[in-house]
Amino acid sequence: MSSTFVDPFPAARFIKEIGRGKKGARSLSRSDAHDVYAAMLDQRISDLELGGILLAMRIKGESVDEIAGFLDAAEQSFPLLAAPPGEFAPVVIPSYNGSRQMPNLTPLLALLLAREGVPVLMHGVTTDPGRVTSAEILREMGIEPDRGGAAVAQSFLRRQPAFMPIEYLAPKMARLLTLRRVLGVRNSTHTLVKIMQPFACPALRLTSYTHPEYLLMLGDYFSTLAPADRGDMFLMRGTEGETVANLRRANQIDWFHQHQRQTLVEKQAPVEQLPSLPDSAAASTARWITAALEGSVETPSAILEQAGHCLRVARALRA
């Protein structure tokens, strides 16, 4: 981490509010949260103060106003992408977790949508020690990461998902993600990358959570403060953190449209027998996904159902 910063931001008064522990801390207003996160993105906060802010937020937890202000600043920090004309609005699939035990089938969901003509943007990390990332599986299938808007547009023309690493989509946010290796814990940016909307037009975002408190906070945000003109959201518990249907037990999927919430998929009991699946390695998962797309192995019904909901909402958003 570098200790040089330009036009230093006076962070101490905000740290005083958020740094009093889980019970004593007070939340920032949306405006103040915007200013603090914008200063973090622009490296206008010293390393010492930055560490204090990140750890304070980790202990306190983000409020709805804070996550709204942070996201306002985040989406102003990178150029928004254009979407091609067509029948469907873009579908945004964040992929930051990968898988440890089950095969990572997020690329299958993306490929099912893309072959129907949906502009599918996946974004995330390319590697993660101990996990199999979507980027690694896509690379095994001959789909390389895209590094800019022009490459993304070409992927859409080929009816294949575009995968844009976070360091190319939003480099300032990528820098804050890497601080996990320094501090040892995640920070607010790990939540923001899963809910941001990288397009200039309305899009459908697939978002996930891993801890129950984030279901409440994100549900409140999508129901009240999320800009309604930016599109719709599907919110579900992540499958090992990924926004793809869990084959062992279908997760509840809630759809947010114009601040209204509707449950599309109810949480279900665990299934007794799983379909035939590959091991979790990138190469074997890629071969299995190819076979599923060709029809030589059965595509899991839970993923087909999720894809069907995505197609319906993406079509309605464009209409």
Summary of the structure (lengths in Angstrom):
residues: 319
radius of gyration: 19.4
end to end distance: 46.7
largest distance: 61.1
contacts: 1058
relative contact order: 0.15
helix: 45%
strand: 14%
